[in-house]
Amino acid sequence: MDFSNAHNVVEPRDDINRRFGIRVSLIESDPFRRLLPEQWETFHWFADATERDAALEDMRARHRYSRLGDAPAVRYEQIDR
């Protein structure tokens, strides 16, 4: 099935062939952690390091609609399988 917005896919697609990843987790001081399981994290997988690095740079960039002083409470880590 095709998706109109691939970034909204809930189930992983063909992650088996993707070796380069980004682990996303919350920082310890984020109050949102009380709403999620203690060790919550999610992963985004990519076919090559260049694609992963570009996505990581985009994820770490300041969101253009954020208020001044807002800072993401998310930790991004590069991982390889």
PDB file of N, CA, C and O in Angstrom:
ATOM      1  N   MET A   1       0.837  -1.170   0.000  1.00  0.00           N
ATOM      2  CA  MET A   1       0.000   0.000   0.000  1.00  0.00           C
ATOM      3  C   MET A   1       0.888   1.241   0.000  1.00  0.00           C
ATOM      4  O   MET A   1       1.900   1.275   0.701  1.00  0.00           O
ATOM      5  N   ASP A   2       0.527   2.246  -0.767  1.00  0.00           N
ATOM      6  CA  ASP A   2       1.258   3.506  -0.796  1.00  0.00           C
ATOM      7  C   ASP A   2       0.724   4.430   0.292  1.00  0.00           C
ATOM      8  O   ASP A   2      -0.451   4.372   0.652  1.00  0.00           O
ATOM      9  N   PHE A   3       1.601   5.279   0.807  1.00  0.00           N
ATOM     10  CA  PHE A   3       1.228   6.239   1.829  1.00  0.00           C
ATOM     11  C   PHE A   3       1.407   7.634   1.264  1.00  0.00           C
ATOM     12  O   PHE A   3       2.362   7.896   0.532  1.00  0.00           O
ATOM     13  N   SER A   4       0.489   8.532   1.600  1.00  0.00           N
ATOM     14  CA  SER A   4       0.624   9.895   1.092  1.00  0.00           C
ATOM     15  C   SER A   4       1.781  10.616   1.781  1.00  0.00           C
ATOM     16  O   SER A   4       2.413  11.486   1.182  1.00  0.00           O
ATOM     17  N   ASN A   5       2.061  10.264   3.027  1.00  0.00           N
ATOM     18  CA  ASN A   5       3.162  10.864   3.772  1.00  0.00           C
ATOM     19  C   ASN A   5       3.963   9.754   4.437  1.00  0.00           C
ATOM     20  O   ASN A   5       3.564   9.236   5.480  1.00  0.00           O
ATOM     21  N   ALA A   6       5.075   9.394   3.845  1.00  0.00           N
ATOM     22  CA  ALA A   6       5.866   8.260   4.338  1.00  0.00           C
ATOM     23  C   ALA A   6       6.318   8.454   5.783  1.00  0.00           C
ATOM     24  O   ALA A   6       6.504   7.475   6.506  1.00  0.00           O
ATOM     25  N   HIS A   7       6.499   9.705   6.213  1.00  0.00           N
ATOM     26  CA  HIS A   7       6.941   9.940   7.590  1.00  0.00           C
ATOM     27  C   HIS A   7       5.869   9.593   8.613  1.00  0.00           C
ATOM     28  O   HIS A   7       6.162   9.552   9.808  1.00  0.00           O
ATOM     29  N   ASN A   8       4.634   9.343   8.182  1.00  0.00           N
ATOM     30  CA  ASN A   8       3.554   8.973   9.091  1.00  0.00           C
ATOM     31  C   ASN A   8       3.378   7.464   9.219  1.00  0.00           C
ATOM     32  O   ASN A   8       2.454   7.016   9.898  1.00  0.00           O
ATOM     33  N   VAL A   9       4.223   6.683   8.597  1.00  0.00           N
ATOM     34  CA  VAL A   9       4.112   5.232   8.651  1.00  0.00           C
ATOM     35  C   VAL A   9       4.365   4.775  10.089  1.00  0.00           C
ATOM     36  O   VAL A   9       5.366   5.157  10.694  1.00  0.00           O
ATOM     37  N   VAL A  10       3.475   3.973  10.626  1.00  0.00           N
ATOM     38  CA  VAL A  10       3.607   3.507  12.001  1.00  0.00           C
ATOM     39  C   VAL A  10       4.433   2.231  12.057  1.00  0.00           C
ATOM     40  O   VAL A  10       5.285   2.093  12.934  1.00  0.00           O
ATOM     41  N   GLU A  11       4.207   1.314  11.161  1.00  0.00           N
ATOM     42  CA  GLU A  11       4.943   0.055  11.128  1.00  0.00           C
ATOM     43  C   GLU A  11       6.219   0.225  10.307  1.00  0.00           C
ATOM     44  O   GLU A  11       6.204   0.897   9.276  1.00  0.00           O
ATOM     45  N   PRO A  12       7.323  -0.376  10.752  1.00  0.00           N
ATOM     46  CA  PRO A  12       8.552  -0.273   9.963  1.00  0.00           C
ATOM     47  C   PRO A  12       8.400  -0.940   8.605  1.00  0.00           C
ATOM     48  O   PRO A  12       7.730  -1.962   8.459  1.00  0.00           O
ATOM     49  N   ARG A  13       9.037  -0.336   7.626  1.00  0.00           N
ATOM     50  CA  ARG A  13       9.013  -0.941   6.300  1.00  0.00           C
ATOM     51  C   ARG A  13      10.146  -1.949   6.231  1.00  0.00           C
ATOM     52  O   ARG A  13      10.286  -2.709   7.189  1.00  0.00           O
ATOM     53  N   ASP A  14      10.932  -2.027   5.238  1.00  0.00           N
ATOM     54  CA  ASP A  14      11.953  -3.073   5.092  1.00  0.00           C
ATOM     55  C   ASP A  14      13.220  -2.758   5.896  1.00  0.00           C
ATOM     56  O   ASP A  14      14.280  -2.539   5.311  1.00  0.00           O
ATOM     57  N   ASP A  15      13.121  -2.734   7.217  1.00  0.00           N
ATOM     58  CA  ASP A  15      14.248  -2.397   8.080  1.00  0.00           C
ATOM     59  C   ASP A  15      15.374  -3.418   8.032  1.00  0.00           C
ATOM     60  O   ASP A  15      16.500  -3.094   8.411  1.00  0.00           O
ATOM     61  N   ILE A  16      15.113  -4.633   7.581  1.00  0.00           N
ATOM     62  CA  ILE A  16      16.122  -5.685   7.588  1.00  0.00           C
ATOM     63  C   ILE A  16      17.340  -5.293   6.756  1.00  0.00           C
ATOM     64  O   ILE A  16      18.469  -5.588   7.147  1.00  0.00           O
ATOM     65  N   ASN A  17      17.134  -4.641   5.627  1.00  0.00           N
ATOM     66  CA  ASN A  17      18.227  -4.273   4.738  1.00  0.00           C
ATOM     67  C   ASN A  17      18.823  -2.904   5.051  1.00  0.00           C
ATOM     68  O   ASN A  17      19.693  -2.426   4.323  1.00  0.00           O
ATOM     69  N   ARG A  18      18.374  -2.290   6.098  1.00  0.00           N
ATOM     70  CA  ARG A  18      18.874  -0.959   6.450  1.00  0.00           C
ATOM     71  C   ARG A  18      19.803  -1.085   7.652  1.00  0.00           C
ATOM     72  O   ARG A  18      19.382  -1.520   8.723  1.00  0.00           O
ATOM     73  N   ARG A  19      21.064  -0.705   7.474  1.00  0.00           N
ATOM     74  CA  ARG A  19      22.076  -0.915   8.507  1.00  0.00           C
ATOM     75  C   ARG A  19      22.372   0.327   9.336  1.00  0.00           C
ATOM     76  O   ARG A  19      22.938   0.214  10.423  1.00  0.00           O
ATOM     77  N   PHE A  20      22.007   1.496   8.856  1.00  0.00           N
ATOM     78  CA  PHE A  20      22.403   2.742   9.506  1.00  0.00           C
ATOM     79  C   PHE A  20      21.184   3.369  10.158  1.00  0.00           C
ATOM     80  O   PHE A  20      20.164   3.595   9.508  1.00  0.00           O
ATOM     81  N   GLY A  21      21.300   3.648  11.447  1.00  0.00           N
ATOM     82  CA  GLY A  21      20.119   4.095  12.164  1.00  0.00           C
ATOM     83  C   GLY A  21      20.329   5.305  13.040  1.00  0.00           C
ATOM     84  O   GLY A  21      21.446   5.775  13.260  1.00  0.00           O
ATOM     85  N   ILE A  22      19.196   5.793  13.532  1.00  0.00           N
ATOM     86  CA  ILE A  22      19.153   6.867  14.515  1.00  0.00           C
ATOM     87  C   ILE A  22      18.278   6.375  15.657  1.00  0.00           C
ATOM     88  O   ILE A  22      17.116   6.024  15.454  1.00  0.00           O
ATOM     89  N   ARG A  23      18.844   6.352  16.854  1.00  0.00           N
ATOM     90  CA  ARG A  23      18.071   6.028  18.059  1.00  0.00           C
ATOM     91  C   ARG A  23      17.539   7.334  18.620  1.00  0.00           C
ATOM     92  O   ARG A  23      18.301   8.281  18.814  1.00  0.00           O
ATOM     93  N   VAL A  24      16.247   7.396  18.880  1.00  0.00           N
ATOM     94  CA  VAL A  24      15.605   8.586  19.425  1.00  0.00           C
ATOM     95  C   VAL A  24      15.120   8.248  20.834  1.00  0.00           C
ATOM     96  O   VAL A  24      14.383   7.283  21.030  1.00  0.00           O
ATOM     97  N   SER A  25      15.540   9.049  21.808  1.00  0.00           N
ATOM     98  CA  SER A  25      15.090   8.861  23.181  1.00  0.00           C
ATOM     99  C   SER A  25      14.904  10.234  23.829  1.00  0.00           C
ATOM    100  O   SER A  25      15.327  11.253  23.282  1.00  0.00           O
ATOM    101  N   LEU A  26      14.271  10.245  24.993  1.00  0.00           N
ATOM    102  CA  LEU A  26      14.038  11.500  25.707  1.00  0.00           C
ATOM    103  C   LEU A  26      15.151  11.740  26.718  1.00  0.00           C
ATOM    104  O   LEU A  26      15.711  10.796  27.275  1.00  0.00           O
ATOM    105  N   ILE A  27      15.468  13.017  26.952  1.00  0.00           N
ATOM    106  CA  ILE A  27      16.453  13.324  27.980  1.00  0.00           C
ATOM    107  C   ILE A  27      15.830  13.063  29.354  1.00  0.00           C
ATOM    108  O   ILE A  27      14.608  13.069  29.500  1.00  0.00           O
ATOM    109  N   GLU A  28      16.670  12.839  30.346  1.00  0.00           N
ATOM    110  CA  GLU A  28      16.206  12.436  31.671  1.00  0.00           C
ATOM    111  C   GLU A  28      15.296  13.463  32.331  1.00  0.00           C
ATOM    112  O   GLU A  28      14.385  13.087  33.068  1.00  0.00           O
ATOM    113  N   SER A  29      15.520  14.746  32.086  1.00  0.00           N
ATOM    114  CA  SER A  29      14.754  15.786  32.771  1.00  0.00           C
ATOM    115  C   SER A  29      13.420  16.123  32.097  1.00  0.00           C
ATOM    116  O   SER A  29      12.689  16.983  32.588  1.00  0.00           O
ATOM    117  N   ASP A  30      13.096  15.474  31.003  1.00  0.00           N
ATOM    118  CA  ASP A  30      11.859  15.791  30.287  1.00  0.00           C
ATOM    119  C   ASP A  30      10.644  15.249  31.048  1.00  0.00           C
ATOM    120  O   ASP A  30      10.567  14.045  31.288  1.00  0.00           O
ATOM    121  N   PRO A  31       9.695  16.108  31.430  1.00  0.00           N
ATOM    122  CA  PRO A  31       8.517  15.653  32.166  1.00  0.00           C
ATOM    123  C   PRO A  31       7.632  14.706  31.343  1.00  0.00           C
ATOM    124  O   PRO A  31       6.829  13.965  31.909  1.00  0.00           O
ATOM    125  N   PHE A  32       7.772  14.727  30.036  1.00  0.00           N
ATOM    126  CA  PHE A  32       6.994  13.829  29.179  1.00  0.00           C
ATOM    127  C   PHE A  32       7.340  12.363  29.452  1.00  0.00           C
ATOM    128  O   PHE A  32       6.548  11.469  29.156  1.00  0.00           O
ATOM    129  N   ARG A  33       8.521  12.122  30.015  1.00  0.00           N
ATOM    130  CA  ARG A  33       8.940  10.752  30.336  1.00  0.00           C
ATOM    131  C   ARG A  33       7.961  10.056  31.270  1.00  0.00           C
ATOM    132  O   ARG A  33       7.867   8.828  31.264  1.00  0.00           O
ATOM    133  N   ARG A  34       7.231  10.824  32.072  1.00  0.00           N
ATOM    134  CA  ARG A  34       6.256  10.222  32.996  1.00  0.00           C
ATOM    135  C   ARG A  34       5.105   9.571  32.249  1.00  0.00           C
ATOM    136  O   ARG A  34       4.405   8.728  32.810  1.00  0.00           O
ATOM    137  N   LEU A  35       4.898   9.945  30.999  1.00  0.00           N
ATOM    138  CA  LEU A  35       3.788   9.417  30.200  1.00  0.00           C
ATOM    139  C   LEU A  35       4.183   8.204  29.360  1.00  0.00           C
ATOM    140  O   LEU A  35       3.320   7.517  28.815  1.00  0.00           O
ATOM    141  N   LEU A  36       5.459   7.947  29.258  1.00  0.00           N
ATOM    142  CA  LEU A  36       5.961   6.847  28.424  1.00  0.00           C
ATOM    143  C   LEU A  36       6.618   5.784  29.293  1.00  0.00           C
ATOM    144  O   LEU A  36       6.975   6.054  30.440  1.00  0.00           O
ATOM    145  N   PRO A  37       6.781   4.581  28.759  1.00  0.00           N
ATOM    146  CA  PRO A  37       7.520   3.557  29.508  1.00  0.00           C
ATOM    147  C   PRO A  37       8.921   4.078  29.854  1.00  0.00           C
ATOM    148  O   PRO A  37       9.478   4.909  29.137  1.00  0.00           O
ATOM    149  N   GLU A  38       9.473   3.585  30.950  1.00  0.00           N
ATOM    150  CA  GLU A  38      10.727   4.115  31.481  1.00  0.00           C
ATOM    151  C   GLU A  38      11.866   4.145  30.460  1.00  0.00           C
ATOM    152  O   GLU A  38      12.581   5.143  30.372  1.00  0.00           O
ATOM    153  N   GLN A  39      12.042   3.102  29.710  1.00  0.00           N
ATOM    154  CA  GLN A  39      13.149   3.038  28.754  1.00  0.00           C
ATOM    155  C   GLN A  39      12.676   3.270  27.317  1.00  0.00           C
ATOM    156  O   GLN A  39      13.181   2.630  26.395  1.00  0.00           O
ATOM    157  N   TRP A  40      11.728   4.162  27.117  1.00  0.00           N
ATOM    158  CA  TRP A  40      11.187   4.400  25.778  1.00  0.00           C
ATOM    159  C   TRP A  40      12.277   4.888  24.827  1.00  0.00           C
ATOM    160  O   TRP A  40      13.099   5.737  25.173  1.00  0.00           O
ATOM    161  N   GLU A  41      12.258   4.333  23.635  1.00  0.00           N
ATOM    162  CA  GLU A  41      13.105   4.794  22.540  1.00  0.00           C
ATOM    163  C   GLU A  41      12.497   4.277  21.244  1.00  0.00           C
ATOM    164  O   GLU A  41      11.718   3.324  21.242  1.00  0.00           O
ATOM    165  N   THR A  42      12.862   4.912  20.160  1.00  0.00           N
ATOM    166  CA  THR A  42      12.422   4.454  18.850  1.00  0.00           C
ATOM    167  C   THR A  42      13.598   4.576  17.892  1.00  0.00           C
ATOM    168  O   THR A  42      14.583   5.253  18.187  1.00  0.00           O
ATOM    169  N   PHE A  43      13.491   3.924  16.754  1.00  0.00           N
ATOM    170  CA  PHE A  43      14.598   3.887  15.797  1.00  0.00           C
ATOM    171  C   PHE A  43      14.109   4.265  14.404  1.00  0.00           C
ATOM    172  O   PHE A  43      12.971   3.984  14.029  1.00  0.00           O
ATOM    173  N   HIS A  44      14.989   4.906  13.653  1.00  0.00           N
ATOM    174  CA  HIS A  44      14.770   5.197  12.230  1.00  0.00           C
ATOM    175  C   HIS A  44      15.947   4.559  11.503  1.00  0.00           C
ATOM    176  O   HIS A  44      17.101   4.808  11.854  1.00  0.00           O
ATOM    177  N   TRP A  45      15.666   3.734  10.489  1.00  0.00           N
ATOM    178  CA  TRP A  45      16.720   3.002   9.777  1.00  0.00           C
ATOM    179  C   TRP A  45      16.859   3.493   8.343  1.00  0.00           C
ATOM    180  O   TRP A  45      15.877   3.866   7.702  1.00  0.00           O
ATOM    181  N   PHE A  46      18.108   3.488   7.844  1.00  0.00           N
ATOM    182  CA  PHE A  46      18.428   3.999   6.517  1.00  0.00           C
ATOM    183  C   PHE A  46      19.354   3.038   5.797  1.00  0.00           C
ATOM    184  O   PHE A  46      20.078   2.267   6.427  1.00  0.00           O
ATOM    185  N   ALA A  47      19.327   3.088   4.472  1.00  0.00           N
ATOM    186  CA  ALA A  47      20.132   2.190   3.640  1.00  0.00           C
ATOM    187  C   ALA A  47      21.616   2.555   3.648  1.00  0.00           C
ATOM    188  O   ALA A  47      22.465   1.672   3.526  1.00  0.00           O
ATOM    189  N   ASP A  48      21.939   3.836   3.789  1.00  0.00           N
ATOM    190  CA  ASP A  48      23.350   4.224   3.803  1.00  0.00           C
ATOM    191  C   ASP A  48      23.585   5.355   4.800  1.00  0.00           C
ATOM    192  O   ASP A  48      22.651   6.031   5.230  1.00  0.00           O
ATOM    193  N   ALA A  49      24.848   5.541   5.153  1.00  0.00           N
ATOM    194  CA  ALA A  49      25.219   6.519   6.169  1.00  0.00           C
ATOM    195  C   ALA A  49      24.921   7.948   5.721  1.00  0.00           C
ATOM    196  O   ALA A  49      24.568   8.790   6.546  1.00  0.00           O
ATOM    197  N   THR A  50      25.057   8.230   4.441  1.00  0.00           N
ATOM    198  CA  THR A  50      24.789   9.575   3.938  1.00  0.00           C
ATOM    199  C   THR A  50      23.334   9.957   4.142  1.00  0.00           C
ATOM    200  O   THR A  50      23.034  11.068   4.580  1.00  0.00           O
ATOM    201  N   GLU A  51      22.432   9.042   3.827  1.00  0.00           N
ATOM    202  CA  GLU A  51      20.996   9.277   4.007  1.00  0.00           C
ATOM    203  C   GLU A  51      20.684   9.473   5.498  1.00  0.00           C
ATOM    204  O   GLU A  51      19.924  10.368   5.868  1.00  0.00           O
ATOM    205  N   ARG A  52      21.277   8.631   6.342  1.00  0.00           N
ATOM    206  CA  ARG A  52      21.077   8.734   7.783  1.00  0.00           C
ATOM    207  C   ARG A  52      21.588  10.065   8.324  1.00  0.00           C
ATOM    208  O   ARG A  52      20.913  10.716   9.121  1.00  0.00           O
ATOM    209  N   ASP A  53      22.783  10.470   7.888  1.00  0.00           N
ATOM    210  CA  ASP A  53      23.378  11.708   8.384  1.00  0.00           C
ATOM    211  C   ASP A  53      22.561  12.929   7.974  1.00  0.00           C
ATOM    212  O   ASP A  53      22.440  13.881   8.745  1.00  0.00           O
ATOM    213  N   ALA A  54      22.000  12.907   6.767  1.00  0.00           N
ATOM    214  CA  ALA A  54      21.149  14.013   6.315  1.00  0.00           C
ATOM    215  C   ALA A  54      19.873  14.085   7.157  1.00  0.00           C
ATOM    216  O   ALA A  54      19.438  15.170   7.543  1.00  0.00           O
ATOM    217  N   ALA A  55      19.278  12.922   7.438  1.00  0.00           N
ATOM    218  CA  ALA A  55      18.074  12.884   8.269  1.00  0.00           C
ATOM    219  C   ALA A  55      18.389  13.348   9.689  1.00  0.00           C
ATOM    220  O   ALA A  55      17.594  14.063  10.298  1.00  0.00           O
ATOM    221  N   LEU A  56      19.532  12.951  10.212  1.00  0.00           N
ATOM    222  CA  LEU A  56      19.929  13.349  11.562  1.00  0.00           C
ATOM    223  C   LEU A  56      20.125  14.859  11.647  1.00  0.00           C
ATOM    224  O   LEU A  56      19.707  15.488  12.619  1.00  0.00           O
ATOM    225  N   GLU A  57      20.749  15.431  10.650  1.00  0.00           N
ATOM    226  CA  GLU A  57      20.937  16.885  10.617  1.00  0.00           C
ATOM    227  C   GLU A  57      19.588  17.595  10.596  1.00  0.00           C
ATOM    228  O   GLU A  57      19.402  18.604  11.276  1.00  0.00           O
ATOM    229  N   ASP A  58      18.654  17.070   9.818  1.00  0.00           N
ATOM    230  CA  ASP A  58      17.314  17.654   9.753  1.00  0.00           C
ATOM    231  C   ASP A  58      16.586  17.516  11.094  1.00  0.00           C
ATOM    232  O   ASP A  58      15.917  18.452  11.532  1.00  0.00           O
ATOM    233  N   MET A  59      16.713  16.360  11.745  1.00  0.00           N
ATOM    234  CA  MET A  59      16.050  16.144  13.033  1.00  0.00           C
ATOM    235  C   MET A  59      16.594  17.074  14.117  1.00  0.00           C
ATOM    236  O   MET A  59      15.846  17.547  14.972  1.00  0.00           O
ATOM    237  N   ARG A  60      17.890  17.328  14.075  1.00  0.00           N
ATOM    238  CA  ARG A  60      18.524  18.169  15.093  1.00  0.00           C
ATOM    239  C   ARG A  60      18.320  19.666  14.852  1.00  0.00           C
ATOM    240  O   ARG A  60      18.558  20.471  15.752  1.00  0.00           O
ATOM    241  N   ALA A  61      17.891  20.041  13.670  1.00  0.00           N
ATOM    242  CA  ALA A  61      17.704  21.457  13.346  1.00  0.00           C
ATOM    243  C   ALA A  61      16.551  22.053  14.167  1.00  0.00           C
ATOM    244  O   ALA A  61      15.604  21.353  14.528  1.00  0.00           O
ATOM    245  N   ARG A  62      16.648  23.321  14.445  1.00  0.00           N
ATOM    246  CA  ARG A  62      15.584  24.011  15.172  1.00  0.00           C
ATOM    247  C   ARG A  62      14.339  24.038  14.300  1.00  0.00           C
ATOM    248  O   ARG A  62      14.390  24.437  13.136  1.00  0.00           O
ATOM    249  N   HIS A  63      13.232  23.612  14.870  1.00  0.00           N
ATOM    250  CA  HIS A  63      11.962  23.625  14.131  1.00  0.00           C
ATOM    251  C   HIS A  63      11.559  25.062  13.862  1.00  0.00           C
ATOM    252  O   HIS A  63      11.571  25.885  14.777  1.00  0.00           O
ATOM    253  N   ARG A  64      11.209  25.374  12.646  1.00  0.00           N
ATOM    254  CA  ARG A  64      10.962  26.778  12.288  1.00  0.00           C
ATOM    255  C   ARG A  64       9.749  27.379  12.982  1.00  0.00           C
ATOM    256  O   ARG A  64       9.625  28.603  13.031  1.00  0.00           O
ATOM    257  N   TYR A  65       8.853  26.564  13.517  1.00  0.00           N
ATOM    258  CA  TYR A  65       7.674  27.094  14.198  1.00  0.00           C
ATOM    259  C   TYR A  65       7.808  27.053  15.717  1.00  0.00           C
ATOM    260  O   TYR A  65       6.843  27.334  16.428  1.00  0.00           O
ATOM    261  N   SER A  66       8.989  26.707  16.224  1.00  0.00           N
ATOM    262  CA  SER A  66       9.204  26.693  17.668  1.00  0.00           C
ATOM    263  C   SER A  66       9.267  28.117  18.202  1.00  0.00           C
ATOM    264  O   SER A  66       9.648  29.054  17.500  1.00  0.00           O
ATOM    265  N   ARG A  67       8.882  28.246  19.461  1.00  0.00           N
ATOM    266  CA  ARG A  67       8.984  29.553  20.109  1.00  0.00           C
ATOM    267  C   ARG A  67      10.440  29.805  20.482  1.00  0.00           C
ATOM    268  O   ARG A  67      11.208  28.860  20.663  1.00  0.00           O
ATOM    269  N   LEU A  68      10.821  31.068  20.596  1.00  0.00           N
ATOM    270  CA  LEU A  68      12.168  31.400  21.054  1.00  0.00           C
ATOM    271  C   LEU A  68      12.364  30.806  22.438  1.00  0.00           C
ATOM    272  O   LEU A  68      11.487  30.916  23.294  1.00  0.00           O
ATOM    273  N   GLY A  69      13.486  30.189  22.655  1.00  0.00           N
ATOM    274  CA  GLY A  69      13.777  29.583  23.949  1.00  0.00           C
ATOM    275  C   GLY A  69      13.375  28.130  24.053  1.00  0.00           C
ATOM    276  O   GLY A  69      13.843  27.437  24.957  1.00  0.00           O
ATOM    277  N   ASP A  70      12.524  27.637  23.162  1.00  0.00           N
ATOM    278  CA  ASP A  70      12.162  26.221  23.181  1.00  0.00           C
ATOM    279  C   ASP A  70      13.360  25.387  22.744  1.00  0.00           C
ATOM    280  O   ASP A  70      14.089  25.750  21.821  1.00  0.00           O
ATOM    281  N   ALA A  71      13.541  24.284  23.416  1.00  0.00           N
ATOM    282  CA  ALA A  71      14.633  23.375  23.059  1.00  0.00           C
ATOM    283  C   ALA A  71      14.083  21.956  23.052  1.00  0.00           C
ATOM    284  O   ALA A  71      13.360  21.574  23.972  1.00  0.00           O
ATOM    285  N   PRO A  72      14.409  21.175  22.042  1.00  0.00           N
ATOM    286  CA  PRO A  72      13.916  19.802  22.013  1.00  0.00           C
ATOM    287  C   PRO A  72      14.448  19.006  23.200  1.00  0.00           C
ATOM    288  O   PRO A  72      15.597  19.170  23.610  1.00  0.00           O
ATOM    289  N   ALA A  73      13.607  18.157  23.737  1.00  0.00           N
ATOM    290  CA  ALA A  73      14.003  17.310  24.873  1.00  0.00           C
ATOM    291  C   ALA A  73      14.259  15.895  24.373  1.00  0.00           C
ATOM    292  O   ALA A  73      13.922  14.917  25.042  1.00  0.00           O
ATOM    293  N   VAL A  74      14.854  15.797  23.200  1.00  0.00           N
ATOM    294  CA  VAL A  74      15.069  14.518  22.550  1.00  0.00           C
ATOM    295  C   VAL A  74      16.558  14.304  22.331  1.00  0.00           C
ATOM    296  O   VAL A  74      17.288  15.244  22.015  1.00  0.00           O
ATOM    297  N   ARG A  75      17.001  13.078  22.497  1.00  0.00           N
ATOM    298  CA  ARG A  75      18.396  12.711  22.252  1.00  0.00           C
ATOM    299  C   ARG A  75      18.426  11.871  20.973  1.00  0.00           C
ATOM    300  O   ARG A  75      17.652  10.926  20.819  1.00  0.00           O
ATOM    301  N   TYR A  76      19.326  12.229  20.068  1.00  0.00           N
ATOM    302  CA  TYR A  76      19.511  11.482  18.820  1.00  0.00           C
ATOM    303  C   TYR A  76      20.902  10.863  18.837  1.00  0.00           C
ATOM    304  O   TYR A  76      21.883  11.546  19.129  1.00  0.00           O
ATOM    305  N   GLU A  77      20.989   9.570  18.523  1.00  0.00           N
ATOM    306  CA  GLU A  77      22.275   8.892  18.479  1.00  0.00           C
ATOM    307  C   GLU A  77      22.402   8.104  17.183  1.00  0.00           C
ATOM    308  O   GLU A  77      21.476   7.401  16.781  1.00  0.00           O
ATOM    309  N   GLN A  78      23.561   8.227  16.530  1.00  0.00           N
ATOM    310  CA  GLN A  78      23.832   7.423  15.341  1.00  0.00           C
ATOM    311  C   GLN A  78      24.146   5.989  15.788  1.00  0.00           C
ATOM    312  O   GLN A  78      24.898   5.774  16.738  1.00  0.00           O
ATOM    313  N   ILE A  79      23.567   5.029  15.096  1.00  0.00           N
ATOM    314  CA  ILE A  79      23.875   3.624  15.383  1.00  0.00           C
ATOM    315  C   ILE A  79      24.043   2.856  14.079  1.00  0.00           C
ATOM    316  O   ILE A  79      23.494   3.238  13.046  1.00  0.00           O
ATOM    317  N   ASP A  80      24.796   1.787  14.137  1.00  0.00           N
ATOM    318  CA  ASP A  80      25.004   0.899  12.990  1.00  0.00           C
ATOM    319  C   ASP A  80      24.731  -0.523  13.447  1.00  0.00           C
ATOM    320  O   ASP A  80      24.968  -0.873  14.603  1.00  0.00           O
ATOM    321  N   ARG A  81      24.229  -1.337  12.527  1.00  0.00           N
ATOM    322  CA  ARG A  81      24.044  -2.765  12.852  1.00  0.00           C
ATOM    323  C   ARG A  81      25.203  -3.550  12.277  1.00  0.00           C
ATOM    324  O   ARG A  81      25.257  -4.771  12.428  1.00  0.00           O
TER     325      ARG A  81
END
